[in-house]
Amino acid sequence: MTDEEAAVRVCLLEASSGLALMTGQYLEQILAATPAKQRRVRSLRGRLALEATDADVVITVSFRGDRIDIEDGAVPPLDAYVGGPYIALTELLAGRANPLIEHLRGGLRVRSSLRRPFFPNRVYSLLRLTPAPERPWLPWAVGLLVGGGVAAGVALAVILGGS
């Protein structure tokens, strides 16, 4: 890392909740361990509110390029909101839960502003522990399934057309 690319700082601004402290420590750990995540976080701009609905705790995580600010409460303007049980938020923060999938399952409530509709997913890609697995075989598998379906349809049409 060059001098002009100093480490991204995580700052707790008057944050005293356990969720804020845990979030700050986790972000510091993942940023210290991976230079690629440092680069990714520099491209993020926006505010994410995290609410532990069962613990009645809300924090705001503000991504500001070279700095991440964490503070108690929902600080407008928000670009995204994720709310749910505390344990579901810890799974999200640990990168083990995808916010959109958990939203569809009903485990989390996820909202985005119209300005940044994919902001929760970009934050998730930062938090995710390992990169998504590469699947070079996937296009071939889809092609074989489509080709097989077409072949079965043609065969069925020939069989039914001949009777």
C-alpha positions in Angstrom: 0.0 0.0 0.0 1.4 3.4 -1.0 1.5 6.4 1.2 -1.3 8.0 -0.7 -3.4 4.9 0.0 -3.3 5.0 3.8 -5.5 2.5 5.6 -9.2 3.1 5.7 -10.0 4.3 9.3 -13.0 3.0 11.2 -14.3 5.7 13.6 -16.8 5.2 16.4 -18.7 8.5 16.7 -20.3 8.6 20.1 -21.2 5.0 19.6 -21.6 2.9 22.7 -24.0 0.1 21.8 -22.7 -3.4 21.5 -23.8 -3.6 17.9 -21.7 -0.5 17.0 -18.7 -1.7 18.9 -18.9 -5.2 17.3 -19.4 -3.7 13.8 -16.4 -1.4 14.2 -14.2 -4.2 15.4 -15.3 -6.5 12.6 -14.7 -3.9 9.9 -11.2 -3.1 11.3 -10.3 -6.8 11.2 -11.5 -7.5 7.6 -9.9 -4.3 6.3 -6.6 -5.0 8.0 -6.5 -8.5 6.6 -7.3 -7.8 2.9 -5.9 -5.0 0.7 -8.6 -5.8 -1.9 -11.3 -4.9 0.7 -9.5 -1.6 1.4 -9.8 -0.8 -2.3 -13.5 -1.9 -2.4 -14.4 0.2 0.7 -12.8 3.3 -0.9 -15.3 3.1 -3.7 -18.3 2.9 -1.3 -20.2 6.1 -0.5 -23.4 6.1 1.5 -25.1 5.4 4.8 -26.5 2.1 6.0 -28.7 1.8 9.0 -28.6 -1.5 10.9 -31.4 -2.2 13.4 -31.5 -5.1 15.8 -35.3 -5.1 16.2 -35.3 -7.5 19.1 -32.7 -5.4 21.1 -34.2 -2.0 20.1 -30.7 -0.8 18.8 -30.1 1.1 15.6 -26.7 2.2 14.3 -25.6 4.0 11.1 -22.5 3.0 9.2 -21.3 5.8 6.9 -18.9 4.9 4.1 -16.9 7.9 3.2 -14.1 6.6 1.0 -11.0 6.8 3.3 -13.1 6.6 6.5 -16.0 4.6 7.9 -18.0 6.3 10.6 -20.2 4.3 13.0 -22.7 6.0 15.3 -25.8 5.1 17.3 -29.2 5.9 15.9 -30.4 6.2 12.3 -28.7 9.3 10.9 -30.3 10.7 7.7 -30.0 10.7 4.8 -30.0 6.9 4.6 -29.1 5.0 1.4 -30.1 1.7 2.8 -31.7 0.0 5.9 -31.3 -3.5 7.2 -33.4 -4.6 10.2 -34.0 -7.9 11.9 -33.1 -10.0 14.9 -29.7 -9.3 16.5 -28.4 -12.8 15.6 -29.4 -12.3 11.9 -27.5 -9.1 11.8 -24.4 -10.8 13.3 -24.6 -13.4 10.5 -24.9 -10.6 8.0 -21.9 -8.7 9.5 -19.9 -11.9 9.5 -20.5 -12.2 5.7 -22.4 -15.5 6.2 -25.8 -14.2 5.2 -26.8 -12.4 2.0 -29.2 -9.4 2.8 -31.3 -9.9 -0.3 -31.8 -13.7 0.2 -32.5 -13.2 3.9 -35.1 -10.5 3.0 -36.8 -12.9 0.6 -36.8 -15.6 3.4 -38.3 -13.1 5.8 -35.3 -13.0 8.2 -34.4 -9.4 7.5 -36.1 -6.3 6.3 -34.0 -4.6 3.6 -34.7 -1.2 2.0 -32.7 0.9 -0.4 -33.0 4.4 -1.6 -33.7 5.0 -5.3 -30.3 6.8 -5.5 -28.4 3.6 -4.5 -30.6 0.6 -5.0 -27.8 -1.9 -4.8 -26.0 -0.4 -1.8 -26.9 -3.3 0.6 -25.4 -5.8 -1.9 -22.2 -3.8 -2.3 -21.8 -3.7 1.5 -22.4 -7.4 1.6 -19.7 -8.0 -1.0 -17.3 -6.1 1.3 -18.3 -8.1 4.3 -18.4 -11.6 2.7 -15.5 -13.7 4.1 -14.6 -15.4 0.8 -15.2 -14.5 -2.7 -18.2 -16.1 -4.5 -17.1 -19.4 -6.0 -16.2 -19.3 -9.6 -18.3 -21.7 -11.7 -16.7 -22.0 -15.2 -18.9 -25.0 -15.9 -22.2 -23.0 -15.4 -22.6 -21.8 -19.0 -21.9 -25.3 -20.3 -24.5 -26.8 -17.9 -27.1 -24.3 -18.9 -26.4 -24.9 -22.5 -26.7 -28.6 -22.1 -30.0 -28.3 -20.2 -31.4 -26.0 -22.9 -30.1 -28.2 -25.7 -31.5 -31.3 -24.0 -34.9 -29.6 -23.6 -35.0 -28.6 -27.2 -34.0 -32.2 -28.3 -36.7 -33.7 -26.1 -39.3 -31.3 -27.5 -38.3 -32.2 -31.1 -38.4 -35.9 -30.3 -41.8 -35.6 -28.7 -43.1 -33.6 -31.7 -41.8 -36.3 -34.1 -43.4 -39.1 -32.0 -46.7 -37.4 -31.6 -46.7 -36.2 -35.2 -46.1 -39.7 -36.5 -49.1 -41.3 -34.7 
